[in-house]
Amino acid sequence: MTRGVFGLLAKNISPPNLSIMQDEGFTVGRVRTELLSGLTVALALVPEAVAFAFVAGVHPLVGLYAAFMVGLITAVFGGRPGMISGATGALAVVMVALVADHGVEYLFATVVLMGLLQVIAGVMHWGKFIRLVPHPVMLGFVNGLAIVIFLAQLTQFKKPGTVENTGHGAGGGEWLAGGQLAVMLGLVVLTMAIIWVMPRLTKIIPAPLAGIGITAVIVIAFGLDVPRVGDLASIQGGLPMFHIPMVPLNFETLEIILPYAVILAAIGLIESLLTLNLVGEITGKRGGASQECIAQGASNIATGFFGGMGGCAMIGQSMINVNSGGRTRIAGIAAALFLLLFIVAASPLIEQIPLAALVGVMFMVVIGTFAWNSFKIMTKVPLMDAFVIVLVTVVTVMTDLAIAVVVGVIVSALAYAWNNARRIHAITRDSASEEGAKVYEIQGPLFFGSTDGFIELFEIENDPDVVIVDFAASRVVDQSALQAIEAVAGRYAAAGKTIQLRHLSRDCHELLSKAGHLVVDSDDDPEYGVAVDYSVRTGILGGH
């Protein structure tokens, strides 16, 4: 038994591509670009990690440690270099109820279990199911996430409040006003302008990093009274320490953490794999879904044992990295190491960075992430696709990413099923091979959505004694289709007539043979070498 399990694992695990540079040339210029891009990402990670820790109701260092651990491990082992992972809001909103009801130790245990589930998903290659996400859902996901990132930045325009050890009270709730608001807005616009102009002047320094640096120098030099990173919380701390979650190892604990772990694992993988596809479109890379699942799982197992809140891929930071020139594992590794450096040694300096600079960077990410062409294509694509784009966007903003993607896929699948159900029809003619017989040439797939239409095609009372149903242009897909064939055969039998099936494809032949419907067993017909006619047994599926 054990040998069989390990054999299955060995069969499913393929050697990962862990090349540092991938297809990029190893040059001084490339390494400089990757390091500067990583520094830019690290600076943008700080307020995000702190904010998401507040959302989950844990200490800011719990979010920062998660950003470091998840970011480092996924950068080294992930399936798509250029992606950035860390603590995310989509996971934080699920964690808050667990932390409030059971405490942070149960959160750490949940993150470990979440990671195990993600590793299993990667080993079983379940990441390939991300291919089922239609393009309209991807557009809605991108647009919805851009809006969420934009709305998240608005909290930085509030007066910072006091920060307790639990992370509560991070926002004072009062909006900035008067001169302070004007200065904040001015600095945001200045940062955005620098990011827009910088690539036209030089590409030696990533534009977002230049925007943060210039704006920070202005604020510090002139002593401007605007919110800074240190107003959110102190990010000073030591190295993350190994820590086994202090929870009872019993079935009751599993009952508490398993539902949260399943939800978190699903959300984390959905967001990570969608980000993987998006980064892949920008960088021209493909594949790596299963490897990314395993990397995400391993990172969450590690962060659960080192006092982190867990995480997944971050589309905002990934876009900053890609737009700054990051294409290899070096950028992600550098971002994680720079973040750790900020925590243990450079916190006083980082805490002086104005939030306005980071908000400006994220606003430029929003502008670059939002699929502006979706407004134009919605007038040219089918109405249902346009509806799915809007639906996924709205649901992403109102609830969370995972629900939005699931809703979008379900609606798209139902629309596809409905369209195919309406396509089924039949061409009738006299049989050329059997005198007096009538042939129904079925057009369109026979599945659960088209069974009623299939049954209504036949004129049993007016048909001759022998009827041939030709499936050359159709497919028998599921149990509902078998039930429909049996129902039609039963009606013909009741009328004293015979029905035969012709031109079954190999998969249809196997499906009907397994159900016991076929009397003749031949491999000629699936290859279309000989037009064999199959009789149909009735009563196999109960006739209901």
Secondary structure, DSSP 4 states (H G I P E B T S, - for coil): -HHHHHHHHHHH-------SSTTS---HHHHHHHHHHHHHHHHHHHHHHHHHHHHHTS-HHHHHHHHHHHHHHHHHH-SSTT--EE--HHHHHHHHHHHHHH-HHHHHHHHHHHHHHHHHHHHTTGGGGGGGS-HHHHHHHHHHHHHHHHHHHGGGGEEE----TT----EEEEEP-HHHHHHHHHHHHHHHHHHHHHHHH-SSS-HHHHHHHHHHHHHHHHT----BHHHH--------------S--SHHHHHHHHHHHHHHHHHHHHHHHHHHHHHHHHHT----HHHHHHHHHHHHHHHHHTT----EE-HHHHHHHHHTT--SHHHHHHHHHHHHHHHHT-HHHHTTSBHHHHHHHHHHHHHHHS-TTHHHHTTTS-HHHHHHHHHHHHHHHHS-HHHHHHHHHHHHHHHHHHHHHHH-EEEEEE-SSSTT-EEEEEES-BSTTTHHHHHTT--TTTS-SEEEEEEEE--B-SHHHHHHHHHHHHHHHHTT-EEEEE---HHHHHHHHHHT-BS---STGGGTSS--EEEB--SSS---
